[in-house]
Every structure is written in C-alpha cells, then in structure tokens.
C-alpha cells in the first residue's frame, strides 16, 4: 500500500475531508494526524504528552505551529525541542510503516514535511531549523501522494477567521511549492461543497492506486481528478 497526505492552509477542510475519506475510500485505510498540534493528534509520544500537559498546567499555549522548533530560549533548549520533535515525527512514521505493512493506505492529515517546508527546508534561519530541514529533506520519507486542498484566501479567512488575506495568500504559495518536492502532487478545489471535495480527492487517490508503479499522473489526469490541475 502507500501513503497520502492531505495538506493546505487552515480553513481548507483537511481534517473533515480526511475523516470522510477514511470512511468512504474503497481501500483499507488508516487515518493518522501528522501535524504539530498535540491536541489534534490521535497518536503522541509519551514525552510529548508530558511536555504539553505541563505547559497546559502553566497556562502556556500548546497548539504551537511550525515556528515551535526555532523558538527563542537558548541553543540547548532549542536543540532539546528539536530532538523531541524529530522523535515525535519518527514515531508517527514508524506507525505509518506498521499500517502499510498490513496492507492499508495511510491517510495523513497534514504532513511534517509540508508544514515545515517553507520555514525549515527552504528558508531556515537558525541552526535548529537547518538541522530539522536537513532531516526532513534527506532522511524523513515523503508521502507517496500529496493532495493539496486549495481555496481562495478570502474563503479561507471567512471559514477560519485567522490570519489576513496576505498571510493566507503566502501560505497558498508555500503549499504550491510542494509540487517541486513531492513524488506525486494533485490539487483539489476545496471551495466546492464537501461531497465534491471528498469525491475529487477519492478519485485522485484511487487513480494513483490503480496506476501505482506505472507512470506519474499527467497534467490532464490531475485536472480531472483535482478540478484545478497541478501547481506551478
């Protein structure tokens, strides 16, 4: 079997679509959260759970985004955070291998490589970020198929109410850049009704399964599966 990552800005509907696909795909499928928010994860290392439990008790926000790897606090503390992050990422990848070995498609809600692609892989500004970016780019397995849920920034802002039009447009550009690095990349129009988004994503995944090992998705086939076509 293979792995599929659903990625996109907040408001694109990744988690909702992922749960729908896990129920409806005509393939044995396992859902696995691969993002940085511990409160959303269905799998956590015990060390990560303890750290975030302590932070909750102190009233410190736990829903840290990708910037968490490079937060201020001294080189040693930054490297300790990096070590725990790499351990967490590796743990979830081992779970993905375990499910794949049992003949299941592993459906990732988000993916670490996608979340950190802009800040750590492409444009790292600190030692911790550079090390993390090297790990993700050179060591960490990429998903076999990336399904990018895309929608206009105005719609994303209306749905989630977070960020600005400018920051959301920047996020969209960052996710589009994944087309350069992902083995297979398909865009799906996330501005459609939920049923249509799920249907398009399911069609892309089933087509990938049917043609796996033969040839990459062509531009025309991506457009049929995803409604928008490939990224730049």
Secondary structure, 3 states (H helix, E strand, C coil): CCEEEEECCCCCCHHHHHHHHHHHCCCCEEEEECCCCHHHCCCCCHHHHHHHHHHHHCCCCCCCCHHHHHCCCCHHHHHHHHHHHHHHHHHHHHHHHHHHHCCCEEEEECCHHHHCHHHHHHCCCCHHHHHHHHHHHHHCCCCCEEEEEECCHHHHHHHHCCCCHHHHHHHHHHHHHHHHCCCCEEEEECCCCHHHHHHHHHHHHHHHHHHCCCCCCCHHHHHHHHECCCCC
